Each structure stands twice: as C-alpha cells, then as structure tokens.
Amino acid sequence: MFAGITMQIRERNSNPQKTDVLTLNAELIEVVTEGDHAIASVRLSGQLRENDGAPEHFDEIWNVQKSLRDARPAWLLAGIQQVS
C-alpha cells in the first residue's frame, strides 16, 4: 500500500490533492466482539469531488476495531470494502 501511495504522490508531482465531500450517508451495520476486540462495520456512501473534477458516487463498508483491554482504546481502520 505504501508503494502505491508513494507512486501516486510522485505522479502528481507532490501537488496537494483536494477532495470535497458533497454528501455523506453513514449506517452502522453491526458491532461484534471477538476475543479482546470490538469490531464495527459502517456503510458509507455519498458523493465526492476530487481536484475540482466531476462529482463521483462512492459506496463502501469500513471495518474498524478497538481493543477492549486498553483503558483508552482508539478505533483503528481494519479494512475497506467497495460495495459498488
């Protein structure tokens, strides 16, 4: 993943990328406990525009997890699934 992101930055000559989120819908699909972790799946959909281009639709499921053993746990991104 690091190599892919590095290549994308080089291709745009280190120019900053601008992303405008035009609409955002979020739906909590489920939360489960597996061992010492809580895992949540959230469906995110909407429209975004990158670098002043045409609006694009997105529909993804983000899986996040946190430790149930930590005193101050943080939700960490565990994976993203493309729905459409």
Backbone as CSV, one residue per row, in Angstrom:
resi,resn,N_x,N_y,N_z,CA_x,CA_y,CA_z,C_x,C_y,C_z
1,MET,0.826,-1.175,0.000,0.000,0.000,0.000,0.880,1.252,0.000
2,PHE,1.946,1.232,0.804,2.848,2.381,0.870,3.431,2.690,-0.502
3,ALA,3.857,1.651,-1.216,4.444,1.851,-2.548,3.426,2.465,-3.505
4,GLY,2.180,2.008,-3.426,1.133,2.554,-4.293,0.859,4.019,-4.023
5,ILE,0.785,4.384,-2.756,0.538,5.787,-2.391,1.726,6.651,-2.790
6,THR,2.933,6.150,-2.563,4.140,6.890,-2.946,4.146,7.165,-4.443
7,MET,3.782,6.171,-5.241,3.750,6.347,-6.690,2.707,7.390,-7.102
8,GLN,1.541,7.391,-6.457,0.503,8.369,-6.772,0.976,9.783,-6.465
9,ILE,1.676,9.968,-5.354,2.192,11.296,-4.995,3.219,11.750,-6.012
10,ARG,4.086,10.859,-6.428,5.094,11.206,-7.443,4.448,11.580,-8.772
11,GLU,3.393,10.856,-9.153,2.716,11.122,-10.419,2.081,12.507,-10.447
12,ARG,1.647,12.997,-9.323,1.045,14.338,-9.306,2.053,15.410,-8.899
13,ASN,3.341,15.054,-8.951,4.437,15.993,-8.685,4.322,16.666,-7.327
14,SER,3.907,15.914,-6.333,3.772,16.381,-4.948,2.757,17.506,-4.780
15,ASN,1.925,17.774,-5.815,0.855,18.760,-5.664,-0.176,18.214,-4.691
16,PRO,-0.738,19.054,-3.842,-1.722,18.549,-2.880,-2.983,18.058,-3.584
17,GLN,-3.616,17.053,-3.014,-4.880,16.545,-3.537,-6.008,17.182,-2.753
18,LYS,-7.023,17.655,-3.469,-8.167,18.294,-2.834,-9.385,17.406,-3.041
19,THR,-10.049,17.025,-1.951,-11.258,16.208,-2.025,-12.374,16.927,-1.279
20,ASP,-13.469,17.186,-1.978,-14.657,17.785,-1.376,-15.697,16.690,-1.205
21,VAL,-16.183,16.492,0.011,-17.261,15.539,0.267,-18.567,16.309,0.120
22,LEU,-19.329,15.982,-0.925,-20.556,16.711,-1.217,-21.732,16.196,-0.413
23,THR,-21.852,14.869,-0.295,-22.879,14.253,0.552,-22.260,13.047,1.238
24,LEU,-22.749,12.744,2.436,-22.232,11.599,3.184,-23.370,10.967,3.977
25,ASN,-23.570,9.675,3.751,-24.545,8.891,4.499,-23.780,7.806,5.245
26,ALA,-24.123,7.582,6.501,-23.453,6.551,7.296,-24.505,5.674,7.961
27,GLU,-24.270,4.354,7.897,-25.181,3.397,8.506,-24.358,2.359,9.257
28,LEU,-24.596,2.235,10.556,-23.930,1.212,11.352,-24.575,-0.129,11.032
29,ILE,-23.795,-1.036,10.446,-24.326,-2.330,10.028,-24.323,-3.320,11.182
30,GLU,-23.180,-3.448,11.866,-23.118,-4.355,13.007,-21.912,-4.041,13.874
31,VAL,-22.004,-4.494,15.110,-20.886,-4.445,16.048,-20.805,-5.822,16.693
32,VAL,-19.610,-6.389,16.660,-19.415,-7.712,17.266,-18.198,-7.669,18.175
33,THR,-18.155,-8.612,19.109,-16.991,-8.778,19.970,-16.328,-10.093,19.604
34,GLU,-15.035,-10.012,19.309,-14.249,-11.206,19.019,-13.021,-11.176,19.906
35,GLY,-12.997,-12.049,20.898,-11.884,-12.067,21.827,-11.804,-10.751,22.587
36,ASP,-10.662,-10.102,22.491,-10.430,-8.838,23.200,-10.696,-7.608,22.339
37,HIS,-11.429,-7.775,21.223,-11.663,-6.653,20.315,-13.148,-6.464,20.010
38,ALA,-13.542,-5.215,19.879,-14.856,-4.865,19.348,-14.629,-4.485,17.889
39,ILE,-15.483,-4.993,17.018,-15.363,-4.733,15.583,-16.683,-4.180,15.090
40,ALA,-16.618,-3.043,14.383,-17.818,-2.409,13.854,-17.693,-2.288,12.339
41,SER,-18.821,-2.488,11.663,-18.896,-2.299,10.215,-19.847,-1.145,9.939
42,VAL,-19.362,-0.148,9.199,-20.131,1.051,8.902,-20.180,1.231,7.386
43,ARG,-21.390,1.352,6.826,-21.536,1.594,5.393,-21.559,3.095,5.167
44,LEU,-20.634,3.570,4.342,-20.529,4.983,3.987,-20.826,5.123,2.506
45,SER,-21.697,6.057,2.161,-21.999,6.319,0.760,-22.245,7.806,0.575
46,GLY,-22.168,8.233,-0.658,-22.411,9.635,-0.961,-21.720,10.047,-2.236
47,GLN,-21.394,11.337,-2.307,-20.707,11.883,-3.474,-19.518,12.701,-3.031
48,LEU,-18.440,12.605,-3.820,-17.266,13.432,-3.573,-16.717,13.933,-4.895
49,ARG,-15.911,14.965,-4.791,-15.274,15.554,-5.977,-13.805,15.731,-5.645
50,GLU,-12.942,15.244,-6.540,-11.502,15.364,-6.338,-10.914,16.373,-7.315
51,ASN,-10.116,17.285,-6.783,-9.392,18.282,-7.586,-10.302,19.010,-8.569
52,ASP,-11.473,19.434,-8.102,-12.437,20.204,-8.897,-12.961,19.449,-10.110
53,GLY,-12.907,18.115,-10.090,-13.434,17.291,-11.183,-14.927,17.083,-11.032
54,ALA,-15.455,16.156,-11.795,-16.885,15.840,-11.751,-17.199,15.065,-10.464
55,PRO,-18.388,15.271,-9.894,-18.788,14.514,-8.705,-18.822,13.018,-9.008
56,GLU,-18.392,12.218,-8.038,-18.378,10.761,-8.160,-19.123,10.158,-6.983
57,HIS,-19.879,9.096,-7.246,-20.591,8.372,-6.191,-19.633,7.363,-5.553
58,PHE,-19.739,7.172,-4.252,-18.977,6.112,-3.582,-19.903,5.349,-2.654
59,ASP,-19.594,4.084,-2.435,-20.373,3.211,-1.562,-19.399,2.173,-1.011
60,GLU,-19.071,2.291,0.277,-18.036,1.459,0.892,-18.488,0.986,2.268
61,ILE,-17.913,-0.099,2.703,-18.095,-0.552,4.085,-16.735,-0.456,4.766
62,TRP,-16.684,0.335,5.832,-15.460,0.497,6.608,-15.567,-0.394,7.835
63,ASN,-14.538,-1.211,8.054,-14.459,-2.070,9.234,-13.423,-1.467,10.181
64,VAL,-13.858,-1.191,11.399,-12.972,-0.604,12.404,-12.981,-1.496,13.633
65,GLN,-11.894,-1.431,14.389,-11.828,-2.249,15.602,-11.113,-1.498,16.713
66,LYS,-11.402,-1.912,17.935,-10.691,-1.356,19.089,-10.500,-2.454,20.115
67,SER,-9.469,-2.288,20.899,-9.161,-3.244,21.961,-10.082,-3.002,23.149
68,LEU,-10.567,-4.065,23.731,-11.401,-3.951,24.924,-10.571,-4.014,26.193
69,ARG,-9.274,-4.222,26.040,-8.375,-4.301,27.200,-7.742,-2.954,27.538
70,ASP,-7.629,-2.058,26.560,-6.971,-0.769,26.781,-7.870,0.159,27.590
71,ALA,-7.256,0.947,28.458,-8.002,1.911,29.264,-8.585,3.024,28.402
72,ARG,-7.845,3.425,27.365,-8.302,4.489,26.451,-8.164,3.988,25.013
73,PRO,-9.043,3.065,24.591,-8.896,2.475,23.257,-9.275,3.455,22.152
74,ALA,-8.640,3.281,21.017,-8.953,4.073,19.828,-9.473,3.128,18.758
75,TRP,-10.438,3.600,17.987,-10.916,2.818,16.859,-9.874,2.893,15.754
76,LEU,-9.488,1.739,15.224,-8.493,1.663,14.160,-9.137,1.060,12.918
77,LEU,-8.762,1.583,11.763,-9.282,1.080,10.500,-8.694,-0.291,10.220
78,ALA,-9.568,-1.283,10.042,-9.125,-2.657,9.785,-9.289,-3.040,8.323
79,GLY,-10.141,-2.338,7.579,-10.323,-2.654,6.174,-11.448,-1.860,5.559
80,ILE,-11.416,-1.746,4.227,-12.453,-1.053,3.464,-12.889,-1.970,2.338
81,GLN,-14.200,-2.157,2.203,-14.754,-2.965,1.129,-15.559,-2.063,0.191
82,GLN,-15.337,-2.185,-1.101,-16.102,-1.449,-2.087,-17.431,-2.181,-2.314
83,VAL,-18.546,-1.469,-2.198,-19.854,-2.071,-2.414,-20.241,-1.997,-3.882
84,SER,-20.012,-0.857,-4.495,-20.357,-0.717,-5.907,-19.215,-0.136,-6.700
